[in-house]
């Protein structure tokens, strides 16, 4: 039961009214820490790699490690490629053993976004081991090599969502609702909850068609997170926070132990800090204790 697609995890979460965290990792220590947090919390979990670490570490290496760790974890774990605009890299990750990929066609014109997303979805579905996420509207900020300047991000039009999902055949859907990647410049970012609710109603009002993903979890207030979970967000993406935990913990350790030169000690410190951060998110999202949940 350990290896699952993002769609599997999200469907269960959707029907049981909680949300699964999707945590971006850039190295093995983080991947282990995220899975260890899931074991400690008995929570389902999604590991994500953005395009740069996927290329750098290679999809078959990442998928191979994922397979071993997920097999031993005893809790449901998905591995997803995050925000990829390269159809060929999506296909390589699908072939390598990722259980999910996100094709991000949000910066392409409407018809091109549909055609490319559909190509990835058809490829994944033919394999039968991988689900596909699509995005409509553009999430602001910086994620890996994707930049959306202020004013260039645009929000998901609810009236086009059903057509988008039907024509692309995606399994999970990311509507842009004003959340952003990176660090929010204000304490009260303008998150369009009504738009999220409208998208959810149109798409999944009668039956679940594609559970919704919220991007840009880092820095959102607990009340906004809880409101989105109540509105049936099935996944929350957390990336920037894990990068900060990794780098800040490393910097602090080196500062406190200037003469130690012990990489293993730094790894242990990072592992523990990432694990605590992820565990706290699992409590916030309501996924703790849900590892054995099955959707009814
Ligand atoms: Zn994102």
Boltz pocket constraint, residues with backbone or C-beta under 6 A from the ligand:
constraints:
  - pocket:
      binder: B
      contacts: [[A, 83], [A, 139], [A, 143], [A, 181], [A, 215], [A, 216], [A, 237]]
      max_distance: 6.0
